[in-house]
Structure formats: C-alpha cells, structure tokens
C-alpha cells in the first residue's frame, strides 16, 4: 500500500525547487517554498498504517501541530489535523 500526502498552504503560484529526504526505502519527504511565506510538503510512504508530519516550535511533541494521513480498508484516503 502506498500512501501519498500532499500538504499545501499555498496561495501563490511562485515556487522553488523541491528539497527531498529519503528516510528509508519506504518513506520520502519533499518540501518547497510556495510563495513568499508558504511551504508545500509531499510525503510518500509505503505502509499499511499511517503517515504523519508534525510541526513544533520547540522540537518536542508536546504542543505540536500534526497532520496524519492513512488509507482505510476500502481504499479511501483520510487526512486529519491534530494537536499533541
């Protein structure tokens, strides 16, 4: 099962070249500037579970803003915004 999440906070058509980190053979994260003050993230994960991306001013999970995505048993994708 391959889960693709595209998280975008963009309102502008101006963009930069993507930066990519291959964390292992099952998880790749890319991001790029989308306008003056926006980022777009692309997460590609081969998983039977979920993929998540968290944002925190302190680098800790407490108080982090987290986006979680998964595909259910019927093949429907889901994305939720959560807070730790």
N, C-alpha and C positions, 0 to 999 in steps of 0.2 A: 504494500500500500504506500503510495507516495502522496504526501500532504504538501500542498503549495499554498503559502500565505503571502499575500501582497498587502502590506500595510502602508497606506499613504496618507499623509497630512499635507497634500499639495493643492494649491490653488493657482499656481503659476506654471507656465509651460517651459520656463527656463530650468535646465537641469545640468548636472555634472556627470562625469564618468563614474560608473559604479565601482565600489570597493567590495571585495569578496573575501570571506574567510571560509575555508573548508575545514570544519572541525573534525570530521572523520568521513568515512565513505558513505555515511547515512545522513549527514547534516551539513548544509551550506547556508550561510547568511550573507546577503549582499545589501548594501545601502548606498544611497546617493543623495545629493542635495537636489531639492525640488523647489526652486525659487530662492528667495533671499533668506528665509528663516524656516524652511521646512525640510524634512527628511522623508524618504521613501525606503521601506525595508522589504526585502524579499527573503522568505525563509523556505527552504526546500528540505523536507525531512522524510526519509523512508522509515515509517513507523506504523505499528498497529495501535499506538496510543495517541498522544497529543504532542503538539509543539507549542512552545511559549517563548515570549520575549518580554523581559522586564526592564523597566527604567527606574532608576533611583538616584537621587542627588548625593546620597552617602555611599553608594555601592553595596548597601545591605538590603535584604529582602523586606524588612520592616518599613512600611510606608510606600513600598514600590508600586508603580502602576504597571500592570501586567496584561498582555494580550495573549489569549490562549485559543488555539485552533485545533480542530480534530474532524475526522470523517466518521459518521456513525455507521451502524451495521447495514443500513440501506444505501450507503454511498453518498449521503448528503453532508456537505461541509458546514461547519459551525465555527463562529468566531465570537469570543466574548472579551469584554474589557473588565478586568478585575483589579482589585486593590488588596495588597497584603497588609 
